[in-house]
Amino acid sequence: MRVRLHHFTSVLCLLSAIAQAQSVRWDPPGGTLPVGQSTSLQLICEDCEPKDTPTLPKVDGLALEYDGQSSNMSWTNGSFSHSVTYNYTALLSKDQSVEIPSFEIETNKGRLRVAAVRFGTTGATVGSSGEALESAANSSLEATPDSVWAGEVFDLSYSIQVGRSYYPNFGDGTFDWNPDPLIAEEWSPPVLADLNSGSEPQTGLTYHTRAIVRKPGEIHAHPINQLVNLSVGMSGLGFFQQRQYQKFSVTSSSPTLTVRPLPPAPDGFTGAVGAFRLMSKVIPTTAPVGEPITWTLELKGTGNWPDIGGLPAREVSKDFQVVQPKAKRTAAAKKIFDSTLSEDVVLIPTRAGVYALAPATFTYFDPKDGVYRTITAPGATVTISAPANAESQTPGLGSGMVQNNPPAPAVGAPPAPPSPPSGLPRDALPGGGPALTPWSANGLIALLLTPIPLLLALWLWLALRRAKEADPRRLQREARIRLAATLAHLGTRQDAASTPDLLAAWQRDAAILWGIPHAAPSASHLGESAEWTVLWSEAERTLYGPAASLPADWNSRAAAALAAKPAPAFASRQLFLPRNLLPWLFALTFSLAVLGASKSAFAATEEGAPAYRRGDFPTAEIAWRAAVAHEPADWAARHNLSLALAQQNRWDEAAAHAAAAFVQEPENEAVRWQFALACDKAGFVPTPLALFLTPGPIQSLARLASPATWQLVLVAAVWLGAGALGFLILRGFRPGMYSPVPALSGLGLAAVLAAVALLGWFAYGQTADSRAVVTWRDATLCSIPTEADTSQKTTPLAPGSVALADKSFLGWTRLSFENGQTGWVRSEEVVGLWK
């Protein structure tokens, strides 16, 4: 009983030791972390291994980035240990103590708990010099002005500056910021800014945006944290030196804003703060009963648009039936404080008379002068006349519309047919898939030149075959091969009676090998070769003399003589003899003439359809814009996006996307309709495509296919011509084997196709390049990509201008024009036709 108890106690101790050996802990287990400087933390799993990468709890102000894992095994004094280390980069962005709370992880030894660990803060330093991070990099967030009214739009600017000696890397220029309680627009793309003042030159980025604050009081804006990589030293020697970088988080200042409450508001104030304009338009002012009248009210300006609910109400006589659609709000690109709100009220008069439409008023607070203002849009007087045929009225229509019979035509005059309606966007098209994108210049040249080495290889192969066949020494080489085979057969035959045929064959081939042209050669024709003369004489005695057998050693002596008599080798220079090259000269000359003459002649889109059909054009625009971003060559998505923009009266951008759809799918009649309509409404047309609006013969031909398709036809024509030329080359070496008619027909067809393809391709001009873009509104072409430098040269850029986009930089695109001019423009000002 005592032995069993002793064994049980030993087992418990062993299990306890094993359990104590299995643990998961942080290294270091506490201490301090520098604020804004990346450091290393390790999660060490001893004698266990997690089943997956541990999921860490989130800690406010502390970012933990996984950097991989490593394993370690050791055997010390008969004891085996194994550990797995998970490496993390820790970055503390706030100057406050943090605690990583306790959590559990699943391991191969069960669930184990990681103890909590707490870290204090210390100042960040850069490199081994111990210089504080604040002296190497700093950033600031500033509000202008710092005292505003509640709802007033004010400017925010953010800048980050780093000493140039640290060779900073800002990544993609993004940063982390919580705008609450501000309502802010998107930040502008960063602009490079260099400062040469102070003890050390600095470089950095500047950003701008606008914001509002709804509630009065003293507001502390949250600081901005931006990651930047700084050089902290060099590694390696001599030529192999390279900079070592470390990641830092730079925290900006936190501005304080004083937000003043608005003064007591007058009647009619609905919360608008800013500067606004109110416009009213009534079309027509005279109409018969039943004809609709459209009263348009439009409010536009800069202000707190997120808090503006709608337009002021309008008073209308009860003699009108009112159809009031939902108001349309159109904001400027990426700007929520510059917007236009319009509402088209349709009035259908039910009684004749003269009616006054009251003026519309709108009250807002002007933060610039600190006063309330009321703006008025003038009303109008409309005159309603009786219908032309009162009996034709059909009362009870839900929309209040009146149906009139057309006037009877004059006696004897033929009825005039009505004009077809025009000027409206059509229905959306189903998805057509991506269009072919034009090849780059290098890719197209490679495809067009590829047949040349293939034709050259075919010609050399055929010429080599012909040279070998026409080589006069070929018979000697073949005779030597047959002599070796004849001697091999002679060695297997013992009786002389069976050798005459072989000896005769040996004599024929020996005469060929020695180049004896005599019809009946003898031993004397072998010249000074005594060995071959003896062999020949012995063969003749066997064939024609009384002795019917060869000497016993004749076969061995003949084999030795053959080995000493090599056949002349093929001379590669014969490849270039005229008799081997000239058979294809006529074919080449003819083909080059023909080619010279020809050269001188020359589904995601379905997502927006339901919204478009129900009249929700902004939603349809979002869906089709996402489809275009995913696949820029989706011509149906481009066309449908143009329709959605046109329905919102954004004809300028609609024209640009209609042009893209046209060059991608010009053969589609609906695409051509929208392209012509959008260009007419927008007032511009891309220069290379202007002739397509009133097409001539070349444009009518060109719009049968896209530029990429014409490139494909050109490549096919060149390859067809190369194939026909290769056929003629083959026939030049085998004149009687093939008819030249198919090859000549192929060359003619290739020439015609190449000429048509070149005409169709060149008709599109610069829009046939995959880098082509078109400006869709008035823009400014800058010499450098920045808006901050007022000393740079600029020039206006008209909508519809076509150029090639060859570079991009932080929201800017560099354009290259046909006349050699280059310049930078904001990327949102241009629409890529293919990309």
TISEDREN-326881 format. One record per residue (C-alpha): residue in three letters; z, x, y. Coordinates in steps of 0.001 Angstrom, whole numbers, plus 500000, padded with zeros to 6 digits. Layout:
N
  code       w       u       v
   ala       Z       X       Y
...
***
This chain:
835
  code       w       u       v
   met  500000  500000  500000
   arg  500787  502873  502331
   val  497404  504515  501526
   arg  495542  501377  502387
   leu  497458  501032  505641
   his  496678  504637  506492
   his  492946  504091  505864
   phe  492953  500936  507985
   thr  494652  502788  510864
   ser  492071  505599  510653
   val  489207  503141  510816
   leu  490722  501472  513886
   cys  491118  504814  515622
   leu  487525  505754  514824
   leu  486188  502447  516143
   ser  488320  502827  519258
   ala  486937  506314  519881
   ile  483382  505070  519442
   ala  484006  502149  521769
   gln  485428  504468  524399
   ala  482428  506782  524100
   gln  479965  503987  524949
   ser  479941  503410  528691
   val  477704  502796  531713
   arg  478679  504293  535060
   trp  477330  505217  538475
   asp  476945  508835  539563
   pro  478323  509563  542085
   pro  481110  507041  541498
   gly  481639  506489  545229
   gly  481784  508432  548453
   thr  479465  508133  551416
   leu  475795  507394  552009
   pro  473856  508518  555097
   val  472612  505617  557196
   gly  468804  505563  557254
   gln  468284  508497  554870
   ser  467126  508154  551274
   thr  469475  509636  548705
   ser  469652  509686  544912
   leu  471878  507483  542735
   gln  472029  507584  538952
   leu  473082  504955  536439
   ile  474194  506863  533322
   cys  474390  505138  529930
   glu  476420  507262  527509
   asp  475912  506805  523738
   cys  473980  503606  524325
   glu  470589  502550  525572
   pro  469692  499417  527556
   lys  467129  497132  525966
   asp  465250  496960  529272
   thr  465388  498483  532735
   pro  468699  497252  534213
   thr  468516  494496  536805
   leu  470746  495516  539701
   pro  472630  493105  541941
   lys  471338  492779  545494
   val  473433  494350  548233
   asp  472952  493468  551890
   gly  471762  496512  553805
   leu  471239  498708  550722
   ala  467836  499140  549078
   leu  467737  500598  545548
   glu  464292  501708  544367
   tyr  463799  502590  540694
   asp  462425  506155  540224
   gly  462215  506434  536426
   gln  464532  507459  533646
   ser  465432  510485  531539
   ser  467244  511080  528237
   asn  469660  513804  527160
   met  470972  514681  523697
   ser  473593  517356  522822
   trp  475475  518612  519758
   thr  478743  520321  520627
   asn  481302  521453  518022
   gly  479976  519014  515461
   ser  480020  516131  517956
   phe  476722  514410  518834
   ser  476246  512702  522199
   his  473280  510894  523715
   ser  472766  509557  527247
   val  470058  507721  529187
   thr  469926  508184  532959
   tyr  468209  505702  535301
   asn  467315  507280  538654
   tyr  467316  505270  541870
   thr  466541  506075  545507
   ala  469201  504514  547720
   leu  468485  503724  551363
   leu  471281  502339  553544
   ser  469809  500600  556579
   lys  473007  499304  558231
   asp  475962  501283  559538
   gln  478512  499546  557341
   ser  480305  500202  554078
   val  478645  498683  551035
   glu  479783  497864  547538
   ile  477604  497570  544473
   pro  479466  494855  542558
   ser  480281  494991  538893
   phe  477592  493685  536535
   glu  476720  493643  532844
   ile  473696  495030  531021
   glu  472457  494388  527476
   thr  472367  497582  525359
   asn  471730  498440  521729
   lys  475535  498562  521350
   gly  476100  495111  522872
   arg  476813  493978  526431
   leu  478563  496590  528567
   arg  480012  496188  532049
   val  479279  498576  534909
   ala  482246  499066  537199
   ala  481860  498313  540904
   val  481322  501265  543214
   arg  481904  501478  546966
   phe  480307  503759  549529
   gly  481214  504528  553107
   thr  478741  505658  555751
   thr  477870  508949  557354
   gly  475197  510124  559757
   ala  471720  510926  558437
   thr  470346  514437  558847
   val  466804  515760  558537
   gly  466092  518776  556316
   ser  468334  521781  555866
   ser  468861  522259  559596
   gly  471386  519438  559719
   glu  469682  517851  562739
   ala  470675  514210  563246
   leu  468047  511590  562453
   glu  468399  510104  565949
   ser  467149  513330  567535
   ala  464107  513487  565222
   ala  463074  509812  565252
   asn  463996  506829  567385
   ser  462726  503324  567986
   ser  463320  500623  570553
   leu  462881  496859  570756
   glu  462590  495506  574300
   ala  462242  491992  575729
   thr  460460  491415  579049
   pro  462053  489846  580986
   asp  465587  489974  579583
   ser  466571  486696  581280
   val  464469  483643  580373
   trp  464620  479860  580366
   ala  465085  477993  577110
   gly  461597  477587  575607
   glu  459965  480152  577946
   val  457395  482491  576393
   phe  458337  486136  576906
   asp  457002  489483  575727
   leu  458489  491661  573005
   ser  457497  495293  572577
   tyr  458529  497624  569795
   ser  457861  501341  569608
   ile  458810  504138  567229
   gln  458591  507807  568196
   val  458928  510882  565958
   gly  458698  514578  566815
   arg  455315  515985  565889
   ser  456912  518959  564152
   tyr  458049  516551  561395
   tyr  454444  515523  560618
   pro  455470  511866  560221
   asn  453769  509462  557845
   phe  454184  505813  558881
   gly  452508  504385  555761
   asp  450667  501167  556611
   gly  452735  500648  559750
   thr  454701  497615  558503
   phe  458402  497105  559136
   asp  461271  494773  558297
   trp  462533  492361  560966
   asn  464400  489079  561017
   pro  463256  487168  564139
   asp  466003  484492  564053
   pro  466955  482865  566364
   leu  463661  483754  568060
   ile  460358  482043  567252
   ala  457756  484803  567431
   glu  454045  485290  566898
   glu  452646  487878  564546
   trp  452987  491434  565762
   ser  449819  493050  567045
   pro  448319  495874  564978
   pro  449987  499195  565783
   val  448501  501475  568412
   leu  448965  505216  568259
   ala  450972  506544  571179
   asp  451605  510205  571966
   leu  454245  511508  574395
   asn  454136  515057  575709
   ser  457210  514808  577906
   gly  460585  516241  576925
   ser  461497  519262  574861
   glu  459157  518390  571975
   pro  455895  516390  571877
   gln  456237  513118  570011
   thr  453894  510749  568265
   gly  454418  507165  567207
   leu  453275  503568  567158
   thr  453650  500661  569570
   tyr  453531  496928  568784
   his  453507  493795  570924
   thr  454208  490106  570387
   arg  455535  487040  572173
   ala  458505  484810  571418
   ile  460616  481915  572621
   val  464272  480906  572257
   arg  465033  477219  572036
   lys  468765  477108  572774
   pro  470472  478541  575841
   gly  473096  481235  575614
   glu  473335  484985  575140
   ile  471102  486035  572261
   his  471228  489353  570403
   ala  467895  490036  568730
   his  468025  491620  565316
   pro  466994  495283  565232
   ile  463850  496436  563429
   asn  464056  498761  560435
   gln  460949  500830  559736
   leu  460421  503316  556930
   val  458905  506669  557804
   asn  458363  509830  555778
   leu  459361  513061  557536
   ser  458602  516632  556543
   val  461846  518390  555584
   gly  460450  521767  554542
   met  457829  523658  552579
   ser  457547  524514  548889
   gly  455407  527099  547157
   leu  454068  530405  548405
   gly  451004  531422  550365
   phe  447949  529314  549655
   phe  449923  526986  547379
   gln  452435  525920  550026
   gln  452826  522202  550575
   arg  455095  520054  552680
   gln  458073  518263  551221
   tyr  458733  514758  552565
   gln  461804  512559  552562
   lys  461988  508848  553336
   phe  464083  507626  556277
   ser  464789  504195  557741
   val  464716  504186  561532
   thr  466649  501341  563162
   ser  465686  500164  566619
   ser  467872  499031  569461
   ser  468978  495403  569612
   pro  468145  493823  572978
   thr  470310  491135  574522
   leu  468639  488129  576147
   thr  470194  485694  578563
   val  468689  482262  577871
   arg  469265  479841  580725
   pro  469425  476071  580132
   leu  466764  473914  581777
   pro  467746  471919  584872
   pro  468251  468153  584525
   ala  464926  466727  583441
   pro  463008  463915  585176
   asp  461697  460853  583395
   gly  458722  461505  581171
   phe  459688  465091  580278
   thr  459156  465678  576532
   gly  460249  469337  576267
   ala  457119  471312  577232
   val  457842  474666  578896
   gly  455028  476879  580180
   ala  451764  476454  582115
   phe  449405  473641  581163
   arg  446242  471814  582175
   leu  445421  468178  581419
   met  441828  466951  581304
   ser  440413  463487  580772
   lys  436861  462405  579968
   val  435421  458921  579340
   ile  431954  458575  577756
   pro  430143  456293  578553
   thr  431460  454446  581590
   thr  429027  451550  581165
   ala  428433  449841  577831
   pro  427718  446393  576402
   val  430281  444426  574450
   gly  430798  445939  570994
   glu  429568  449426  571884
   pro  432265  452115  571470
   ile  433642  454108  574401
   thr  435381  457450  573759
   trp  438315  458416  575958
   thr  439159  462107  575392
   leu  442418  463588  576608
   glu  442914  467347  576287
   leu  446007  469445  576975
   lys  445742  473224  576917
   gly  447728  476190  578145
   thr  450472  478671  577255
   gly  453895  477438  576324
   asn  456320  476411  573625
   trp  453696  474611  571540
   pro  455878  474420  568404
   asp  458117  472003  570364
   ile  455336  469875  571891
   gly  454950  466703  569882
   gly  451818  465134  571322
   leu  449872  463814  574275
   pro  451157  461210  576732
   ala  450538  457565  575892
   arg  447690  455697  577607
   glu  447546  452091  578772
   val  444478  450019  577856
   ser  443589  446382  578444
   lys  443987  443963  575543
   asp  440246  443247  575826
   phe  439641  446499  573947
   gln  440124  447168  570287
   val  441614  450665  569957
   val  440879  453154  567209
   gln  443217  456109  567681
   pro  442700  459030  565262
   lys  445163  461823  564764
   ala  445288  464371  567582
   lys  443693  467752  566862
   arg  445615  470913  567627
   thr  443621  474147  567842
   ala  445518  477403  568254
   ala  444032  480748  569208
   ala  443764  483248  566380
   lys  447248  484494  565371
   lys  448745  482997  568555
   ile  451098  480052  568356
   phe  451814  479839  572100
   asp  448177  479466  573242
   ser  446804  476203  571983
   thr  444737  473124  572768
   leu  445711  469565  571875
   ser  442963  466950  572099
   glu  442810  463305  571189
   asp  439724  461061  571096
   val  440629  457391  571476
   val  437748  455007  570651
   leu  437749  451808  572734
   ile  435608  448860  571570
   pro  435272  446206  574308
   thr  435355  442582  573217
   arg  434712  440955  576627
   ala  432454  441714  579589
   gly  434001  442840  582851
   val  435094  445822  584929
   tyr  438164  447651  583654
   ala  440244  450441  585167
   leu  441622  453069  582807
   ala  444888  454344  584256
   pro  445363  458075  584907
   ala  447327  460053  582311
   thr  450321  462146  583370
   phe  452179  464993  581684
   thr  455463  466538  582816
   tyr  456449  470100  581925
   phe  458823  472795  583109
   asp  457267  475767  584905
   pro  459453  478799  584055
   lys  457720  481004  586608
   asp  458962  478932  589558
   gly  461866  477245  587748
   val  460754  473677  588593
   tyr  459388  470645  586797
   arg  455754  469785  587400
   thr  453745  466675  586665
   ile  450001  467009  586183
   thr  447632  464072  586245
   ala  444296  463585  584573
   pro  442244  461022  586531
   gly  441435  457718  584946
   ala  438064  455987  585033
   thr  436411  452654  585679
   val  434280  451261  582895
   thr  431827  448419  583251
   ile  431284  446212  580219
   ser  428208  444021  580161
   ala  427388  441049  577945
   pro  425533  441849  574735
   ala  421729  441655  574783
   asn  421744  438774  572260
   ala  424986  436914  572180
   glu  424008  435019  569046
   ser  423749  438258  567139
   gln  427449  438990  567459
   thr  429294  439091  564187
   pro  432964  438520  564914
   gly  435743  439482  562631
   leu  434661  443057  561969
   gly  437713  445191  561403
   ser  436453  447948  563706
   gly  435329  445557  566438
   met  431707  446715  566075
   val  428928  444308  567067
   gln  425626  444071  565202
   asn  422551  443369  567337
   asn  419046  442468  566241
   pro  416453  444937  567585
   pro  414073  443624  570268
   ala  410769  442284  568965
   pro  407823  444638  569437
   ala  404995  443747  571806
   val  402231  441601  570373
   gly  399524  443754  568784
   ala  401557  446987  569043
   pro  402543  448688  565762
   pro  406286  449042  565244
   ala  407607  452490  566178
   pro  409453  454247  563334
   pro  413008  455300  564152
   ser  413726  458983  564741
   pro  415691  460629  561901
   pro  419307  461395  562836
   ser  420279  464995  563449
   gly  423025  467109  564926
   leu  425763  466432  562332
   pro  427145  468801  559710
   arg  426261  467837  556172
   asp  428417  467394  553088
   ala  430077  470398  551467
   leu  428235  472119  548628
   pro  429699  472802  545189
   gly  430471  476386  544275
   gly  427368  478482  543695
   gly  428936  481768  542648
   pro  428665  485112  544442
   ala  425300  486160  545831
   leu  423689  489507  545131
   thr  424915  492143  547573
   pro  422328  494616  548926
   trp  422460  498087  547460
   ser  423424  501014  549620
   ala  420643  503351  550736
   asn  421656  506032  548222
   gly  421851  503566  545338
   leu  418459  502036  546148
   ile  416794  505453  546458
   ala  418264  506509  543112
   leu  416856  503407  541407
   leu  413431  503901  543005
   leu  413204  507608  542110
   thr  414508  507358  538542
   pro  411003  506703  537039
   ile  409699  510026  538388
   pro  411617  512321  535968
   leu  410879  509888  533128
   leu  407133  510055  533846
   leu  407338  513847  534150
   ala  409099  514075  530787
   leu  406459  511833  529164
   trp  403643  513940  530637
   leu  405179  517238  529471
   trp  405800  515870  525981
   leu  402217  514636  525638
   ala  400808  517859  527094
   leu  402924  519908  524679
   arg  401654  517901  521739
   arg  398078  518325  522909
   ala  398544  522057  523479
   lys  399899  522507  519982
   glu  397084  520461  518486
   ala  394416  522336  520479
   asp  395925  525789  519828
   pro  393297  527840  517888
   arg  396082  529723  516098
   arg  397570  526544  514701
   leu  395315  526816  511601
   gln  396601  530322  510900
   arg  400229  529171  511057
   glu  399515  526223  508775
   ala  397538  528493  506366
   arg  400500  530874  506107
   ile  402803  527969  505184
   arg  400354  526873  502457
   leu  400067  530459  501134
   ala  403810  530596  500596
   ala  403696  527282  498717
   thr  400706  528487  496584
   leu  402518  531690  495579
   ala  405562  529638  494615
   his  403424  527508  492276
   leu  401746  530621  490807
   gly  405112  532021  489919
   thr  405814  529030  487695
   arg  402555  529263  485660
   gln  402212  531854  482878
   asp  398738  531220  481441
   ala  395649  532356  483373
   ala  393698  529259  482497
   ser  395801  527191  484817
   thr  395551  529482  487853
   pro  391930  529196  489122
   asp  392609  526299  491469
   leu  395625  528056  492935
   leu  393792  531380  493315
   ala  390906  529613  495066
   ala  393404  527941  497432
   trp  395039  531320  498035
   gln  391676  532884  498976
   arg  390804  530034  501392
   asp  394129  530230  503210
   ala  394102  534061  503205
   ala  390702  534001  504928
   ile  392085  531550  507536
   leu  395213  533679  508073
   trp  393103  536799  508642
   gly  390721  534889  510887
   ile  387618  535528  508716
   pro  384858  533142  509910
   his  382539  534023  507005
   ala  381567  531117  504745
   ala  381911  533260  501573
   pro  384354  536044  502443
   ser  384868  539064  500252
   ala  387390  541891  500004
   ser  385404  543950  502505
   his  386094  541391  505239
   leu  389831  542157  505126
   gly  389298  545349  507108
   glu  391764  548185  506734
   ser  394448  546223  504867
   ala  394303  547984  501501
   glu  397038  545842  500012
   trp  395275  542553  500795
   thr  391916  544080  499684
   val  393341  544944  496253
   leu  394939  541509  495910
   trp  391637  539833  496850
   ser  389640  541928  494340
   glu  392098  541190  491523
   ala  391914  537468  492312
   glu  388097  537552  492230
   arg  388035  539383  488843
   thr  390352  536715  487473
   leu  388244  533892  488866
   tyr  384765  535243  488141
   gly  385116  538224  485743
   pro  385632  538423  482015
   ala  389371  539007  482427
   ala  391141  535703  482717
   ser  394591  536892  483738
   leu  396238  538423  486808
   pro  398243  541627  486752
   ala  401885  540930  485981
   asp  403067  542084  489391
   trp  400300  540367  491392
   asn  402462  537482  492523
   ser  405248  539728  493776
   arg  402805  542025  495579
   ala  401119  538985  497195
   ala  404493  537640  498385
   ala  405357  541042  499906
   ala  401978  541242  501648
   leu  402450  537712  503047
   ala  405875  538609  504369
   ala  404351  541599  506172
   lys  401631  539434  507737
   pro  403234  537022  510294
   ala  401192  534218  511773
   pro  400637  534236  515567
   ala  403273  532124  517382
   phe  402568  529267  519769
   ala  402222  530471  523390
   ser  404071  528088  525752
   arg  401746  529039  528615
   gln  399055  527008  526877
   leu  400942  523920  528042
   phe  399536  524512  531535
   leu  395911  525048  530547
   pro  393557  522557  532237
   arg  392414  521147  528910
   asn  396008  520064  528186
   leu  396918  518778  531653
   leu  393725  517244  533001
   pro  393435  514195  530675
   trp  395882  512236  532921
   leu  394506  513464  536271
   phe  392353  510387  536812
   ala  395234  508033  535987
   leu  397544  509797  538412
   thr  394969  509820  541221
   phe  394258  506116  540774
   ser  397934  505166  540672
   leu  398804  507169  543777
   ala  395946  505531  545639
   val  397166  502055  544676
   leu  400775  502860  545554
   gly  399705  504388  548861
   ala  397745  501262  549708
   ser  400676  499042  548857
   lys  402970  501199  550967
   ser  400747  500858  553947
   ala  400430  497100  553409
   phe  404086  496408  553118
   ala  434155  477701  541960
   ala  437027  478471  544327
   thr  434976  476629  546894
   glu  435779  473321  545189
   glu  439406  473458  546379
   gly  438505  472496  549957
   ala  436083  469697  549065
   pro  438717  466895  548688
   ala  440305  467798  552041
   tyr  436880  467887  553712
   arg  435937  464462  552322
   arg  439123  462852  553618
   gly  438656  464423  557060
   asp  441434  467027  556793
   phe  439253  469817  558155
   pro  442051  472384  558879
   thr  443164  472216  555241
   ala  439575  472546  554063
   glu  439153  475538  556363
   ile  442213  477257  554865
   ala  440965  476728  551305
   trp  437430  477954  552003
   arg  438641  480872  554117
   ala  440766  481990  551151
   ala  437713  481682  548896
   val  435669  483844  551278
   ala  438460  486438  551442
   his  438503  486562  547637
   glu  434701  486758  547280
   pro  432853  487456  550565
   ala  429477  487047  548834
   asp  430210  483430  547793
   trp  427477  481771  549850
   ala  428684  478236  549115
   ala  432177  479068  550407
   arg  430629  480607  553537
   his  428518  477494  554110
   asn  431442  475127  553571
   leu  433703  477189  555846
   ser  431047  476876  558545
   leu  431060  473077  558039
   ala  434862  472883  558362
   leu  434805  474988  561552
   ala  431977  472890  562994
   gln  433934  469678  562386
   gln  436681  471197  564565
   asn  434170  472043  567336
   arg  434538  475770  566651
   trp  430797  476243  566674
   asp  430834  479939  567607
   glu  432674  481079  564475
   ala  430821  478432  562443
   ala  427514  480020  563502
   ala  428638  483450  562285
   his  429601  482154  558837
   ala  426429  480043  558694
   ala  424433  483225  559341
   ala  426266  484934  556465
   ala  425510  482011  554141
   phe  421863  482092  555251
   val  421264  485773  554475
   gln  423031  485340  551127
   glu  421163  482153  550038
   pro  418211  481552  552416
   glu  416267  479441  549932
   asn  418843  476613  550052
   glu  417667  473868  552406
   ala  421218  472688  553278
   val  422205  476250  554212
   arg  419170  476554  556504
   trp  420038  473203  558159
   gln  423598  474273  558943
   phe  422444  477690  560193
   ala  420005  476126  562679
   leu  422512  473464  563788
   ala  425422  475888  564252
   cys  423324  478379  566211
   asp  422062  475586  568458
   lys  425595  474311  569175
   ala  427061  477810  569601
   gly  424291  478903  571959
   phe  423473  482166  570199
   val  421656  483413  567115
   pro  421885  486896  565533
   thr  418883  488855  566845
   pro  417347  489828  563454
   leu  417492  486179  562344
   ala  416104  484570  565495
   leu  412564  484265  564102
   phe  413874  482361  561071
   leu  414691  479335  563265
   thr  410952  478843  563896
   pro  409583  480746  560916
   gly  406139  482294  560838
   pro  404307  483345  557672
   ile  406456  486449  557115
   gln  409742  484592  557685
   ser  408617  481716  555446
   leu  407955  484263  552728
   ala  411180  486191  553349
   arg  413483  483164  553143
   leu  412343  482487  549577
   ala  414936  485068  548499
   ser  417872  487019  549901
   pro  417564  490668  551004
   ala  419333  491809  547833
   thr  416863  489837  545704
   trp  413930  491445  547535
   gln  415487  494842  546824
   leu  415665  493895  543150
   val  411988  492831  543208
   leu  411066  496167  544817
   val  412910  498112  542125
   ala  411261  496008  539415
   ala  407835  496624  540988
   val  408388  500395  541057
   trp  409493  500403  537431
   leu  406539  498214  536446
   gly  404189  500635  538197
   ala  405887  503569  536503
   gly  405479  501894  533115
   ala  401795  501206  533766
   leu  401295  504779  534953
   gly  402995  506074  531806
   phe  400641  503921  529729
   leu  397637  505447  531514
   ile  399013  508941  530951
   leu  399385  508158  527249
   arg  395818  506861  527160
   gly  394614  510071  528840
   phe  395813  511975  525795
   arg  394536  509332  523354
   pro  391310  508059  524992
   gly  390109  505808  522208
   met  393444  504374  521165
   tyr  394323  501964  524016
   ser  392474  499787  526514
   pro  393166  500649  530188
   val  392941  497031  531361
   pro  396649  496090  530846
   ala  397839  499266  532586
   leu  395493  498806  535543
   ser  396551  495155  535809
   gly  400195  496245  535750
   leu  399582  498767  538539
   gly  397875  496111  540645
   leu  400684  493632  540065
   ala  403292  496300  540880
   ala  401521  497119  544143
   val  401433  493454  545193
   leu  405081  492901  544271
   ala  406151  496040  546140
   ala  404268  494970  549276
   val  405747  491441  549172
   ala  409258  492787  548514
   leu  409044  495202  551433
   leu  407859  492434  553787
   gly  410625  490078  552631
   trp  413315  492755  552812
   phe  412370  494175  556215
   ala  412148  490682  557752
   tyr  415975  490476  557684
   gly  416362  493650  559732
   gln  419880  495004  560029
   thr  421401  491921  558355
   ala  420018  493213  555029
   asp  422600  496026  555072
   ser  425811  495352  553131
   arg  427806  496748  556095
   ala  426306  494274  558614
   val  428654  492270  560861
   val  428020  489784  563668
   thr  430224  489113  566701
   trp  431058  485429  567047
   arg  432494  485334  570555
   asp  432586  487390  573746
   ala  434196  490722  572926
   thr  434774  494137  574465
   leu  433314  497286  572934
   cys  435749  500172  573455
   ser  435151  503887  573170
   ile  438497  504429  571393
   pro  440480  501978  569217
   thr  443238  500996  571632
   glu  443917  498480  574368
   ala  446632  500565  576008
   asp  444414  503249  577587
   thr  442913  501647  580696
   ser  440939  504780  581569
   gln  438569  504536  578601
   lys  435018  503239  578961
   thr  434281  499710  577787
   thr  431307  497384  577773
   pro  431010  493663  577065
   leu  429654  492611  573689
   ala  427792  489309  573567
   pro  428243  486842  570691
   gly  425521  487122  568075
   ser  425305  490920  568316
   val  424560  492508  564934
   ala  425784  495989  563997
   leu  426939  498030  561014
   ala  430674  498444  560418
   asp  431176  502044  559306
   lys  434910  502640  559935
   ser  438158  500701  560357
   phe  441520  501646  561859
   leu  444659  499531  562281
   gly  442915  496238  563055
   trp  439923  497854  564750
   thr  436358  498163  563427
   arg  433812  500739  564546
   leu  430314  499357  565059
   ser  427051  501266  564907
   phe  424030  499717  566636
   glu  420311  500269  566060
   asn  419933  502183  569333
   gly  422533  504756  568239
   gln  425398  503287  570299
   thr  428802  503207  568591
   gly  432102  501711  569673
   trp  435280  499985  568527
   val  436028  496255  568586
   arg  438930  494170  567338
   ser  438324  493263  563682
   glu  438919  489561  564293
   glu  435993  489492  566756
   val  433399  490127  564029
   val  432424  488398  560791
   gly  431045  490496  557942
   leu  427842  489084  556516
   trp  428448  490567  553070
   lys  432002  491996  553005
***
